């Protein structure tokens, strides 16, 4: 259930890039999910064991009732013999009289002794079963409590680690000029561990609280894509001396409808665009010119940060400015 550590973390060093911070935060969150699932599975296993134990106790109760039924005729016979004055003590065996009566009395005594032995044997077995079941129940409960405590501690540790990494990401983004809490959207908008929650919203209808601002004012993407873009932007700026130029990023459903009607046959159908998922950007500053120095550099380096120029954008329709974040590719970084 442990997430693999990055090379930097394995050497005891802090992550050196936004991508590493993002990846480690998501790994810690994945660990929380795995530990929670294990806890739930353990609880199901415990519940099943408890049902099995309840079944055994029911069987034991049934066996006890059967034993009581078996003891009833024996008890009646003992009561009968006790009430018969002629059977008191050892008189039937020591006094003379009818031999048949004596033999019958001896036979009755043998029956009593044998019945007593059977009852004692069965009672001993029942007692052993009770002790075994009680021990099993105690061991089961103790093991369950121990594992629950271990999993709870692991979840707390992973949650603290994930929270620390997210805070580090937020601080780093702020230093890069990203106003994380822009428009009172809350710091959680740039939390990469929340991206799975964003999947529940329709294309083009993502709430502001799930959209992380980009360095360029007014631009925004889903948290994982925004963090990857910020990292890619650092590399781009280091190479070209200026940040990437963004002409479009996340588009609401209404904004996508406007673009679709303005450019029929070129823009994606509203509700189908990756812009509406917060995963796509349209770039300017030279990138929009096919085979420009900027385009070629981005084509050669963007995958290292999880961004791609999709195949369709090379020809149908031809959009050299369109770039997308691929979550599956990003998860491998």
KEZAVEX-273591 format. One record per residue (C-alpha): x, y, z; residue number from 1; residue in three letters. Coordinates in Angstrom, 2 decimals. Each point is the difference from the previous one (the first is absolute). Layout:
# KEZAVEX-273591
+---------+---------+---------+-----+-----+
!       x !       y !       z !   k !   r !
+---------+---------+---------+-----+-----+
!       X !       Y !       Z ! NUM ! Ala !
...
+---------+---------+---------+-----+-----+
***
This chain:
# KEZAVEX-273591
+---------+---------+---------+-----+-----+
!       x !       y !       z !   k !   r !
+---------+---------+---------+-----+-----+
!    0.00 !    0.00 !    0.00 !   1 ! Unk !
!    3.04 !    2.27 !   -0.01 !   2 ! Unk !
!    0.36 !    2.30 !   -2.98 !   3 ! Unk !
!    3.33 !   -0.23 !   -1.85 !   4 ! Unk !
!    2.37 !    2.77 !    0.94 !   5 ! Unk !
!    1.60 !    2.33 !   -2.50 !   6 ! Unk !
!    3.75 !    0.04 !   -0.48 !   7 ! Unk !
!    0.24 !    3.27 !    1.92 !   8 ! Unk !
!   -2.04 !   -1.33 !    2.90 !   9 ! Unk !
!    2.00 !   -3.25 !    0.04 !  10 ! Unk !
!    3.17 !    2.06 !    0.58 !  11 ! Unk !
!   -1.63 !    1.95 !    2.80 !  12 ! Unk !
!   -0.27 !    3.20 !   -2.04 !  13 ! Unk !
!   -2.99 !    2.25 !   -0.46 !  14 ! Unk !
!   -1.76 !   -0.17 !   -3.39 !  15 ! Unk !
!    1.67 !    2.36 !   -2.45 !  16 ! Unk !
!   -2.96 !    0.71 !   -2.28 !  17 ! Unk !
!   -3.70 !    0.70 !    0.08 !  18 ! Unk !
!   -0.55 !   -3.24 !   -1.88 !  19 ! Unk !
!    1.73 !   -1.98 !    2.77 !  20 ! Unk !
!   -1.99 !    1.79 !    2.69 !  21 ! Unk !
!   -3.23 !   -0.62 !   -1.89 !  22 ! Unk !
!    0.83 !   -3.66 !   -0.57 !  23 ! Unk !
!    0.94 !   -0.64 !    3.63 !  24 ! Unk !
!   -3.15 !    1.72 !    1.25 !  25 ! Unk !
!   -2.11 !   -2.18 !   -2.30 !  26 ! Unk !
!    1.90 !   -3.12 !    1.08 !  27 ! Unk !
!   -0.63 !    0.82 !    3.66 !  28 ! Unk !
!   -3.68 !    0.52 !   -0.76 !  29 ! Unk !
!   -0.10 !   -3.29 !   -1.90 !  30 ! Unk !
!    1.53 !   -1.61 !    3.07 !  31 ! Unk !
!   -2.83 !    1.44 !    2.09 !  32 ! Unk !
!   -2.55 !   -1.51 !   -2.40 !  33 ! Unk !
!    1.75 !   -3.39 !    0.06 !  34 ! Unk !
!    0.26 !   -0.04 !    3.80 !  35 ! Unk !
!   -3.67 !    0.98 !    0.31 !  36 ! Unk !
!   -1.00 !   -2.81 !   -2.37 !  37 ! Unk !
!    2.11 !   -2.45 !    2.02 !  38 ! Unk !
!   -1.71 !    1.18 !    3.18 !  39 ! Unk !
!   -3.42 !   -0.47 !   -1.58 !  40 ! Unk !
!    1.00 !   -3.46 !   -1.28 !  41 ! Unk !
!    1.25 !   -0.91 !    3.47 !  42 ! Unk !
!   -3.31 !    1.15 !    1.51 !  43 ! Unk !
!   -1.91 !   -2.17 !   -2.48 !  44 ! Unk !
!    2.20 !   -2.94 !    0.91 !  45 ! Unk !
!   -0.61 !    0.64 !    3.69 !  46 ! Unk !
!   -3.77 !    0.25 !   -0.56 !  47 ! Unk !
!    0.08 !   -3.32 !   -1.88 !  48 ! Unk !
!    1.93 !   -1.59 !    2.87 !  49 ! Unk !
!   -2.50 !    1.37 !    2.47 !  50 ! Unk !
!   -2.84 !   -1.53 !   -2.00 !  51 ! Unk !
!    1.85 !   -3.33 !   -0.03 !  52 ! Unk !
!    0.49 !    0.26 !    3.74 !  53 ! Unk !
!   -3.70 !    0.75 !    0.51 !  54 ! Unk !
!   -0.82 !   -3.11 !   -2.04 !  55 ! Unk !
!    2.30 !   -2.11 !    2.18 !  56 ! Unk !
!   -1.59 !    1.35 !    3.16 !  57 ! Unk !
!   -3.44 !   -0.83 !   -1.38 !  58 ! Unk !
!    1.19 !   -3.53 !   -0.73 !  59 ! Unk !
!    1.38 !   -0.23 !    3.52 !  60 ! Unk !
!   -3.33 !    1.11 !    1.43 !  61 ! Unk !
!   -1.78 !   -2.63 !   -2.08 !  62 ! Unk !
!    2.39 !   -2.66 !    1.25 !  63 ! Unk !
!   -0.63 !    1.09 !    3.59 !  64 ! Unk !
!   -3.76 !   -0.34 !   -0.51 !  65 ! Unk !
!    0.50 !   -3.49 !   -1.46 !  66 ! Unk !
!    2.12 !   -0.96 !    2.99 !  67 ! Unk !
!   -2.71 !    1.19 !    2.36 !  68 ! Unk !
!   -2.54 !   -2.13 !   -1.88 !  69 ! Unk !
!    2.28 !   -3.00 !    0.34 !  70 ! Unk !
!    0.42 !    0.60 !    3.72 !  71 ! Unk !
!   -3.75 !    0.21 !    0.57 !  72 ! Unk !
!   -0.81 !   -3.76 !   -0.03 !  73 ! Unk !
!    3.09 !   -0.68 !    2.05 !  74 ! Unk !
!   -1.12 !    2.60 !    2.52 !  75 ! Unk !
!   -3.47 !   -1.53 !    0.06 !  76 ! Unk !
!    1.43 !   -3.46 !    0.67 !  77 ! Unk !
!    2.17 !    1.30 !    2.83 !  78 ! Unk !
!   -3.04 !    1.75 !    1.47 !  79 ! Unk !
!   -2.05 !   -3.21 !   -0.29 !  80 ! Unk !
!    2.63 !   -2.11 !    1.70 !  81 ! Unk !
!    0.40 !    2.58 !    2.71 !  82 ! Unk !
!   -3.74 !   -0.03 !    0.69 !  83 ! Unk !
!   -0.15 !   -3.87 !    0.15 !  84 ! Unk !
!    0.82 !   -1.03 !    3.58 !  85 ! Unk !
!    0.94 !   -3.50 !   -1.16 !  86 ! Unk !
!    2.87 !    1.47 !   -2.06 !  87 ! Unk !
!    1.57 !    2.10 !    2.76 !  88 ! Unk !
!    3.63 !   -0.55 !    0.71 !  89 ! Unk !
!    1.53 !   -3.39 !   -0.86 !  90 ! Unk !
!   -2.84 !   -2.09 !    1.42 !  91 ! Unk !
!   -0.92 !   -1.57 !   -3.36 !  92 ! Unk !
!    3.47 !   -1.50 !   -0.23 !  93 ! Unk !
!    0.46 !   -1.07 !    3.60 !  94 ! Unk !
!   -3.38 !   -1.49 !    0.86 !  95 ! Unk !
!   -1.45 !   -3.16 !   -1.31 !  96 ! Unk !
!   -3.04 !   -0.25 !   -2.12 !  97 ! Unk !
!   -0.99 !   -0.41 !   -3.59 !  98 ! Unk !
!    3.11 !   -0.23 !   -2.17 !  99 ! Unk !
!   -1.75 !    1.59 !   -2.95 ! 100 ! Unk !
!   -0.75 !    3.10 !    2.05 ! 101 ! Unk !
!    3.62 !    0.23 !    1.09 ! 102 ! Unk !
!    1.25 !   -0.34 !   -3.55 ! 103 ! Unk !
!   -2.43 !    2.67 !   -1.16 ! 104 ! Unk !
!    1.21 !    2.30 !    2.71 ! 105 ! Unk !
!    3.63 !   -0.66 !   -0.96 ! 106 ! Unk !
!   -0.87 !    0.64 !   -3.62 ! 107 ! Unk !
!   -1.62 !    3.27 !    0.96 ! 108 ! Unk !
!    3.11 !    1.01 !    1.92 ! 109 ! Unk !
!    2.22 !   -0.86 !   -2.96 ! 110 ! Unk !
!   -2.24 !    2.16 !   -2.18 ! 111 ! Unk !
!    0.26 !    2.82 !    2.48 ! 112 ! Unk !
!    3.81 !   -0.20 !    0.10 ! 113 ! Unk !
!    0.30 !   -0.22 !   -3.79 ! 114 ! Unk !
!   -2.44 !    2.89 !   -0.48 ! 115 ! Unk !
!    1.88 !    2.06 !    2.55 ! 116 ! Unk !
!    3.27 !   -0.61 !   -1.82 ! 117 ! Unk !
!   -1.53 !    1.01 !   -3.34 ! 118 ! Unk !
!   -1.45 !    3.17 !    1.47 ! 119 ! Unk !
!    3.31 !    0.92 !    1.63 ! 120 ! Unk !
!    1.89 !   -0.67 !   -3.24 ! 121 ! Unk !
!   -2.39 !    2.12 !   -2.05 ! 122 ! Unk !
!    0.04 !    2.75 !    2.59 ! 123 ! Unk !
!    3.81 !    0.01 !   -0.08 ! 124 ! Unk !
!   -0.04 !    0.29 !   -3.80 ! 125 ! Unk !
!   -2.45 !    2.87 !    0.16 ! 126 ! Unk !
!    2.13 !    1.75 !    2.59 ! 127 ! Unk !
!    3.09 !   -0.40 !   -2.20 ! 128 ! Unk !
!   -1.93 !    1.36 !   -2.99 ! 129 ! Unk !
!   -1.10 !    2.99 !    2.04 ! 130 ! Unk !
!    3.54 !    0.69 !    1.12 ! 131 ! Unk !
!    1.32 !   -0.35 !   -3.57 ! 132 ! Unk !
!   -2.66 !    2.31 !   -1.43 ! 133 ! Unk !
!    0.61 !    2.56 !    2.73 ! 134 ! Unk !
!    3.75 !   -0.11 !   -0.75 ! 135 ! Unk !
!   -0.59 !    0.36 !   -3.74 ! 136 ! Unk !
!   -2.28 !    2.99 !    0.58 ! 137 ! Unk !
!    2.56 !    1.68 !    2.25 ! 138 ! Unk !
!    2.89 !   -0.59 !   -2.42 ! 139 ! Unk !
!   -2.09 !    1.20 !   -2.94 ! 140 ! Unk !
!   -0.98 !    3.19 !    1.77 ! 141 ! Unk !
!    3.55 !    0.69 !    1.20 ! 142 ! Unk !
!    1.47 !   -0.55 !   -3.49 ! 143 ! Unk !
!   -2.65 !    2.22 !   -1.54 ! 144 ! Unk !
!    0.61 !    2.83 !    2.47 ! 145 ! Unk !
!    3.77 !   -0.23 !   -0.53 ! 146 ! Unk !
!   -0.27 !    0.10 !   -3.78 ! 147 ! Unk !
!   -2.52 !    2.83 !    0.13 ! 148 ! Unk !
!    2.38 !    2.00 !    2.19 ! 149 ! Unk !
!    2.93 !   -0.67 !   -2.36 ! 150 ! Unk !
!   -2.01 !    0.99 !   -3.08 ! 151 ! Unk !
!   -1.38 !    3.11 !    1.71 ! 152 ! Unk !
!    3.55 !    1.05 !    0.92 ! 153 ! Unk !
!    1.16 !   -0.61 !   -3.57 ! 154 ! Unk !
!   -2.90 !    2.03 !   -1.39 ! 155 ! Unk !
!    0.76 !    2.88 !    2.39 ! 156 ! Unk !
!    3.67 !   -0.08 !   -0.99 ! 157 ! Unk !
!   -0.80 !    0.01 !   -3.72 ! 158 ! Unk !
!   -2.58 !    2.74 !    0.44 ! 159 ! Unk !
!    2.55 !    2.18 !    1.83 ! 160 ! Unk !
!    2.60 !   -0.67 !   -2.71 ! 161 ! Unk !
!   -2.44 !    0.82 !   -2.79 ! 162 ! Unk !
!   -1.10 !    3.20 !    1.76 ! 163 ! Unk !
!    3.61 !    1.07 !    0.48 ! 164 ! Unk !
!    0.78 !   -0.58 !   -3.67 ! 165 ! Unk !
!   -3.09 !    1.91 !   -1.13 ! 166 ! Unk !
!    0.99 !    2.94 !    2.21 ! 167 ! Unk !
!    3.49 !   -0.09 !   -1.50 ! 168 ! Unk !
!   -1.53 !    0.02 !   -3.48 ! 169 ! Unk !
!   -2.18 !    2.97 !    0.89 ! 170 ! Unk !
!    2.98 !    1.96 !    1.35 ! 171 ! Unk !
!    2.04 !   -0.77 !   -3.11 ! 172 ! Unk !
!   -2.82 !    1.02 !   -2.33 ! 173 ! Unk !
!   -0.44 !    3.23 !    1.94 ! 174 ! Unk !
!    3.72 !    0.78 !   -0.40 ! 175 ! Unk !
!   -0.43 !   -0.52 !   -3.74 ! 176 ! Unk !
!   -2.65 !    2.70 !   -0.10 ! 177 ! Unk !
!   -3.05 !   -2.28 !    0.10 ! 178 ! Unk !
!   -2.72 !    1.57 !    2.16 ! 179 ! Unk !
!   -1.30 !   -3.32 !    1.28 ! 180 ! Unk !
!   -2.91 !    1.51 !    1.93 ! 181 ! Unk !
!   -0.99 !    2.29 !   -2.85 ! 182 ! Unk !
!   -3.72 !    0.80 !    0.09 ! 183 ! Unk !
!   -0.32 !   -1.66 !    3.45 ! 184 ! Unk !
!    0.09 !   -3.41 !   -1.63 ! 185 ! Unk !
!    1.98 !   -1.41 !    2.92 ! 186 ! Unk !
!    3.43 !   -1.67 !    0.09 ! 187 ! Unk !
!   -1.61 !   -3.37 !   -0.77 ! 188 ! Unk !
!   -0.37 !    1.07 !   -3.64 ! 189 ! Unk !
!    3.68 !   -0.83 !   -0.51 ! 190 ! Unk !
!   -0.12 !   -3.24 !    1.99 ! 191 ! Unk !
!    0.85 !   -2.83 !   -2.45 ! 192 ! Unk !
!   -1.52 !   -2.61 !    2.31 ! 193 ! Unk !
!   -3.49 !    1.40 !   -0.77 ! 194 ! Unk !
!    0.11 !   -0.60 !   -3.76 ! 195 ! Unk !
!   -2.06 !   -3.19 !    0.29 ! 196 ! Unk !
!   -2.77 !    2.05 !    1.59 ! 197 ! Unk !
!    0.02 !    2.30 !   -3.03 ! 198 ! Unk !
!   -1.00 !   -2.95 !   -2.20 ! 199 ! Unk !
!   -3.52 !    0.10 !    1.42 ! 200 ! Unk !
!   -0.71 !    3.33 !   -1.72 ! 201 ! Unk !
!   -1.10 !    0.23 !   -3.65 ! 202 ! Unk !
!    2.29 !    1.38 !   -2.68 ! 203 ! Unk !
!    0.09 !    3.79 !    0.21 ! 204 ! Unk !
!   -1.70 !    0.16 !    3.41 ! 205 ! Unk !
!    2.96 !   -0.32 !    2.37 ! 206 ! Unk !
!   -0.41 !    2.18 !    3.11 ! 207 ! Unk !
!    2.63 !    2.68 !    0.68 ! 208 ! Unk !
!    1.06 !   -1.95 !    3.07 ! 209 ! Unk !
!    1.39 !   -2.72 !   -2.33 ! 210 ! Unk !
!    1.87 !    2.33 !   -2.38 ! 211 ! Unk !
!    3.56 !    1.05 !    0.81 ! 212 ! Unk !
!    1.19 !    3.37 !   -1.36 ! 213 ! Unk !
!    2.93 !    0.16 !   -2.44 ! 214 ! Unk !
!    2.78 !    2.62 !    0.11 ! 215 ! Unk !
!   -1.76 !    1.96 !   -2.73 ! 216 ! Unk !
!   -2.92 !    1.96 !    1.44 ! 217 ! Unk !
!   -3.41 !   -1.44 !   -0.81 ! 218 ! Unk !
!    1.32 !   -3.38 !   -1.15 ! 219 ! Unk !
!   -0.81 !   -3.14 !    2.00 ! 220 ! Unk !
!    0.12 !   -3.80 !   -0.21 ! 221 ! Unk !
!   -0.77 !   -3.02 !    2.11 ! 222 ! Unk !
!    2.49 !   -0.30 !    2.87 ! 223 ! Unk !
!    2.22 !   -2.76 !   -1.42 ! 224 ! Unk !
!    0.11 !    1.64 !   -3.43 ! 225 ! Unk !
!    0.67 !    3.44 !    1.51 ! 226 ! Unk !
!    2.91 !   -1.30 !    2.09 ! 227 ! Unk !
!    1.48 !   -1.80 !   -3.01 ! 228 ! Unk !
!   -0.41 !    3.15 !   -2.10 ! 229 ! Unk !
!    1.73 !    2.13 !    2.65 ! 230 ! Unk !
!    2.94 !   -2.44 !   -0.05 ! 231 ! Unk !
!    0.07 !   -0.02 !   -3.80 ! 232 ! Unk !
!   -0.16 !    3.79 !    0.01 ! 233 ! Unk !
!    3.11 !    0.16 !    2.18 ! 234 ! Unk !
!    1.95 !   -2.09 !   -2.51 ! 235 ! Unk !
!   -1.35 !    2.07 !   -2.90 ! 236 ! Unk !
!    0.92 !    3.27 !    1.70 ! 237 ! Unk !
!    3.48 !   -1.30 !    0.81 ! 238 ! Unk !
!    0.52 !   -0.80 !   -3.69 ! 239 ! Unk !
!   -1.66 !    3.00 !   -1.68 ! 240 ! Unk !
!    0.32 !    2.63 !    2.72 ! 241 ! Unk !
!   -3.74 !    0.62 !    0.21 ! 242 ! Unk !
!   -3.04 !   -1.98 !    1.17 ! 243 ! Unk !
!   -2.42 !   -1.77 !   -2.30 ! 244 ! Unk !
!   -2.83 !    2.03 !   -1.48 ! 245 ! Unk !
!   -3.52 !   -1.34 !    0.57 ! 246 ! Unk !
!   -2.89 !    1.00 !   -2.24 ! 247 ! Unk !
!   -2.53 !   -2.44 !    1.48 ! 248 ! Unk !
!   -0.18 !   -2.52 !    2.83 ! 249 ! Unk !
!   -3.06 !   -1.37 !    1.84 ! 250 ! Unk !
!   -3.25 !    0.82 !   -1.77 ! 251 ! Unk !
!   -3.41 !   -0.13 !    1.58 ! 252 ! Unk !
!   -2.78 !   -1.63 !   -1.96 ! 253 ! Unk !
!   -1.36 !    3.39 !   -1.07 ! 254 ! Unk !
!    3.45 !    1.17 !   -1.09 ! 255 ! Unk !
!    0.49 !   -3.18 !   -2.06 ! 256 ! Unk !
!   -3.40 !    0.56 !   -1.62 ! 257 ! Unk !
!    1.05 !    3.53 !   -0.99 ! 258 ! Unk !
!    3.28 !   -1.25 !   -1.53 ! 259 ! Unk !
!   -1.83 !   -2.83 !   -1.79 ! 260 ! Unk !
!   -2.44 !    2.38 !   -1.68 ! 261 ! Unk !
!    2.76 !    2.45 !   -0.88 ! 262 ! Unk !
!    2.16 !   -2.70 !   -1.58 ! 263 ! Unk !
!   -2.33 !   -2.72 !   -1.30 ! 264 ! Unk !
!    1.87 !   -3.09 !   -1.11 ! 265 ! Unk !
!    3.16 !    0.99 !    1.91 ! 266 ! Unk !
!   -0.99 !    0.14 !    3.68 ! 267 ! Unk !
!   -1.07 !   -3.10 !    1.94 ! 268 ! Unk !
!   -3.67 !   -0.64 !    0.63 ! 269 ! Unk !
!   -1.04 !    1.58 !    3.34 ! 270 ! Unk !
!    0.29 !   -2.60 !    2.75 ! 271 ! Unk !
!    2.67 !   -1.96 !   -1.91 ! 272 ! Unk !
!    3.03 !    2.28 !    0.21 ! 273 ! Unk !
!    2.98 !   -0.66 !    2.28 ! 274 ! Unk !
!   -0.12 !    3.72 !    0.73 ! 275 ! Unk !
!   -3.22 !   -0.74 !    1.89 ! 276 ! Unk !
!    1.84 !   -2.56 !    2.12 ! 277 ! Unk !
!    2.68 !    2.49 !    0.98 ! 278 ! Unk !
!    2.69 !   -2.01 !   -1.80 ! 279 ! Unk !
!    0.72 !    2.04 !   -3.14 ! 280 ! Unk !
!    1.68 !    3.30 !   -0.88 ! 281 ! Unk !
!    0.36 !    1.99 !   -3.19 ! 282 ! Unk !
!    3.40 !    1.67 !   -0.18 ! 283 ! Unk !
!    1.38 !    3.07 !   -1.71 ! 284 ! Unk !
!    3.37 !    1.76 !    0.08 ! 285 ! Unk !
!    1.33 !   -1.96 !   -2.96 ! 286 ! Unk !
!   -1.31 !   -3.45 !    0.91 ! 287 ! Unk !
!   -3.05 !    0.56 !   -2.20 ! 288 ! Unk !
!    2.27 !    0.09 !   -3.08 ! 289 ! Unk !
!    0.53 !   -3.58 !   -1.17 ! 290 ! Unk !
!    3.66 !   -1.04 !    0.02 ! 291 ! Unk !
!    1.11 !    3.19 !    1.67 ! 292 ! Unk !
!    2.89 !   -0.20 !    2.47 ! 293 ! Unk !
!   -2.50 !    0.21 !    2.85 ! 294 ! Unk !
!   -2.27 !   -2.67 !   -1.47 ! 295 ! Unk !
!    2.91 !   -2.39 !   -0.61 ! 296 ! Unk !
!    1.37 !    0.49 !    3.51 ! 297 ! Unk !
!   -3.41 !   -0.66 !    1.53 ! 298 ! Unk !
!   -0.52 !   -3.06 !   -2.18 ! 299 ! Unk !
!    3.34 !   -1.41 !    1.14 ! 300 ! Unk !
!   -0.37 !    0.80 !    3.72 ! 301 ! Unk !
!   -3.67 !    0.20 !    0.97 ! 302 ! Unk !
!   -0.43 !   -3.74 !    0.64 ! 303 ! Unk !
!    2.52 !    0.21 !    2.84 ! 304 ! Unk !
!   -2.65 !    2.04 !    1.79 ! 305 ! Unk !
!   -3.08 !   -1.94 !   -1.08 ! 306 ! Unk !
!   -1.06 !    2.25 !   -2.90 ! 307 ! Unk !
!   -0.51 !   -1.17 !   -3.58 ! 308 ! Unk !
!   -0.91 !    1.41 !   -3.37 ! 309 ! Unk !
!   -2.80 !   -2.45 !   -0.94 ! 310 ! Unk !
!    0.17 !   -1.80 !   -3.34 ! 311 ! Unk !
!   -3.21 !    1.56 !   -1.33 ! 312 ! Unk !
!    1.37 !    3.53 !    0.50 ! 313 ! Unk !
!    2.66 !   -0.62 !   -2.68 ! 314 ! Unk !
!   -2.59 !   -0.31 !   -2.74 ! 315 ! Unk !
!   -3.72 !   -0.14 !    0.93 ! 316 ! Unk !
!   -0.48 !    2.74 !    0.88 ! 317 ! Unk !
!    3.50 !    1.42 !   -0.26 ! 318 ! Unk !
!    0.66 !    1.72 !    3.35 ! 319 ! Unk !
!    3.70 !    0.40 !    0.83 ! 320 ! Unk !
!   -0.97 !    2.18 !    2.97 ! 321 ! Unk !
!   -2.03 !   -2.70 !    1.75 ! 322 ! Unk !
!    1.71 !   -2.03 !    2.76 ! 323 ! Unk !
!   -1.49 !   -2.38 !    2.52 ! 324 ! Unk !
!    0.96 !   -1.48 !    3.34 ! 325 ! Unk !
!   -0.20 !   -3.80 !    0.00 ! 326 ! Unk !
!   -0.77 !   -1.24 !    3.58 ! 327 ! Unk !
!    1.20 !   -3.54 !   -0.81 ! 328 ! Unk !
!    3.32 !    1.33 !   -1.29 ! 329 ! Unk !
!    0.27 !    2.37 !    2.94 ! 330 ! Unk !
!   -0.58 !   -2.85 !    2.46 ! 331 ! Unk !
!    3.11 !   -1.75 !   -1.33 ! 332 ! Unk !
!    2.31 !    2.96 !    0.56 ! 333 ! Unk !
+---------+---------+---------+-----+-----+
***
